[in-house]
Structures are given as structure tokens and as C-alpha cells.
Amino acid sequence: MNFQSRLERLRKTLEGPLLVLSPGNVFYLSGFRGSLGFLLVFPGGKTFFFCDGRYATQSREELAVEAEIVEFEQDAVASICDVFFSSRENLLFVEDVASVGFIRRFEEKKCPVIPCPSPVNALRAVKDEAEIRAIRRAVTVAEEAFRDVLPLIQEGISEHEIAVELEYRMRRRGGEAIAFPTIVASGKRAALPHARPTSARVKKGEWVLVDWGVRVDGYCADLTRVVPVGEVQETSFRKAFAALLEAQAIALELIREGVEAKTVDQKVREVLRKSGFERYFIHSLGHGVGIDVHEEPKLSTQSTAMLHRGMVVTVEPGIYSPEWGGVRLEHMVLVEERSCKVLDTLPETFDEKGGENRA
């Protein structure tokens, strides 16, 4: 990955020096994978990397850009201020993920700072070829692990056991870490979009909603499927699933370069309105995926984003009813010039024994 090129693209957007705090943004710009390290990027060309002694060796090994490493003992703010004051700049821009306490430390040192939305986020929204390859590898690992676990999703297994097995298989197949806490919910509990796996055991005639992801080479995958256990008698489940398949098809037909993100969300809601399920769709349609599992752009009615070639987004309409449960179907798609490409290959439906069907 060409980290130096990313850094130079960022410089062109800067009105003054920017302090990059988010670990994801630091990795995107420099290649550093540690949990604590800051980048101070000047428009004129200089870059400084700040870390404590725990990461001094790691930073020398991982930094893939031209940057001066500044090691601090306890006071990171003092070290940053020293470099800033020596530059004779008028204002230091700080990513708005900074805590109030962190900002106050700069104010105590009479360092003029202004929190700002990070321009790095906009750069990250459009993936380069190396990033897309990493995301594809993450999707492959996630899918292979799910296929490993699919035969285990039977009557009597607990939600917790499914989640543990899936996370274990993802790590065994090369995942660095899970991308987010695995969601497993059976029956009526599937009405909880972010259900925490419990000791509840799957019953025959229910279905299991699984939302899982893995990080590979620093990039994430995020998928959701529902698996019937035996024959599902709940008619609302079948109607909801059919409505989601139609909604997915409409979304995938619309997504391409130049389309407003909110338009896709709105069209999906129109489909669900016709089938009587719109009020049960209680979250946005999707989000960008990359270094973090939630990135720009957002596919929501409030979004102001325009879709661009190279963006990777989820398309995950869901229907949730406290009376009978919930259903969600999630694809990861790559935005292209005239269409989009679905990156995952798992089928959208499974037979009543957990076998794969093609929708």
C-alpha cells in the first residue's frame, strides 16, 4: 500500500497542521498498527510521529512514510506543542475525536487548537486497489468460517456456542481479530438488531440471525445471514424475507458512481412500504467498510454523500418485529462506474437443513 501517496493527498487538503489521533487514520496514513501513536502533518511537507516507549521499536519497523519519530515519556501534549511552536504556525487543527480533557491540556499550554472533522475520513471512503484486495481477503475468510459453522447450526446449540465457534474459525483461517462483537439471535430475539449472544438454545422451526465480521491485513468484512432450523412456520418470516430480497435487488440495481447515498435508502423504504414492512425497518440501509467496520459513506436518508467508484459499502435492509422476530440480509458491495459488484458469495437463502440455496 502506498502510504506516502495518501499522506501527500492529505497535505493538499490542509489549511494548517493537522494532529491525527484516530488509530484507523494513523494506520491509513502511515502503516503503523499500534494502539497509541499520533501523526502531526504539516502542509509544507514535514510529518512527525509521536509515541511512548512501548511503541518506539514498533514504529521504526512499521512506519511506511517519511516522518520524524518523537518519543515522549508521559506528556504527549507537551511534546506536540514543542514541535508546533517551533513551526511558527498560527493554529493547530486536531481531529474531533479528541476528548475534552485532551483539548484542555493544549489550552493550558497556550497552544491554539481547533477540533475539526478529519479530512482523512473522506480520503478513506474511496478504496484503492490494495485496499479492495484486503477487503476481499477478509470477506473470503468470513465466508469460509461461516461455511465451517453452518452444519453446527441445529436444534439444541446455543447462540453463544455459535458465536464462539464462528470467531474461532475466523481466527483459524487467518483473521487478525473479529471486526466487531458477533451477533447471534434466534427466534424472537432476532428482533434485536444488535443482539448479544446468550445461552438460549435454538429450537426447531426457528431461524438464527448471524451478523459477523473479521479483520484481515487491517481491513474488515461485515456480513449477515439468517439460517432456518427445520421448517419455519412463521408466515411473517417468509413474507419479510421475500420483501428484503426485493429491497436488496432494487438497492443493488441503483448503486453506482454518481448516485446520492440517501436515494438508495429512500428507494428501499419505498419497497418495504408497499409490502407493509417499512415501519419495521429501524436503521439506515448501510455504511462504508474498510479499516473500521463503520466508515463513510452512510447510506441513510440523512446522508449528504455521493457514491464514488471505489467505495465499499454494506447493503443491509432489516425487518424487526417484537411479536415474531426479525430478519436482516447484508451484502458488501464495491461501487463501480456503471453498476456495483457484490463482494460476498454466500447464498441469500438456506434450506431447512442449513444447506445452501441460490436466490
Helices and strands as residue ranges (DSSP letters): H 3-11, E 18-20, H 23-30, E 38-41, E 47-51, G 53-55, H 56-62, E 68-71, H 76-87, E 92-95, H 100-108, E 113-116, H 120-125, H 129-149, G 150-152, H 159-172, E 177-178, E 183-186, G 187-191, E 207-212, E 214-216, E 219-220, E 223-228, H 235-254, H 261-274, G 278-280, E 286-288, E 295-299, E 312-315, E 318-321, E 325-328, E 331-335, E 340-342, E 349-350, E 356-357
